[in-house]
Amino acid sequence: MGRLANKRAIITGGGAGIGAACAKLFCDEGAAVTLVDANEQALRQTVQALRQHMPQARVAYCVADVADAAHTQKAVQQAVDEYGGLDILINNAAMRNYSALVDATPEEWHAMISVNLVGTATYCREALPHLRLSGKGSIVNVASCYAVVGRKGMGLYDTTKAGQLALTRTLAHEEAAHGVRANVVCPGSTLTDFHVSRATAKGKSVDQLKTERHDTSLLGRWAEPREIAWPILWLASDEASFITGTSLLVDGGLAAM
């Protein structure tokens, strides 16, 4: 029996990166998983890889835009119908923006907030009735170390991620009486497919890319997606049953620099 045996989970942003790493760990630990992403091709590839790795894996997927409330309702209902309930929600989907705050338009702000904040809140709203029925429901929101550490160049992203910390603390207060825990993982620099693709488009090799984050952690390197997925798994599991309202920095020591 795995650490998530008989648990049923939704993972948004499950097509690649941290979401896909969570999907593999969750399946390895016995969970039935529904992956949500707007990229159908990425979802299909991730699901195919999971089933090759573990033919008995219980994994389904739903193509959905996190910013669309109707899509959210559909995705949550599909997960509940597929596996008979819901125990875990991982809000991992996110949008990025590289505008300086002085240049950011209202349209850019609205786009970021609709995914990173409203999208997260909407998944919580739709999932909570089912998580309450679980008796041991768990929400893990994936924010960023830059929700608590300043930098320049990604103010819209970092602001919405800081908002997720406040959202999670309030959820923890409101849902404790219903047996639902809410926590946050704040990843540091993580070598995901997104960063690799972006570097490749600029003509950089993966080896070059790996030299660029030596100053963003005490450990002097990027995290692998699996290194972020492990703490998410732990917070989602019953092993963290006395932890709620907590923000866990998984940043290689950046916040201590």
Disulfide bonds with the S-S distance in Angstrom:
none
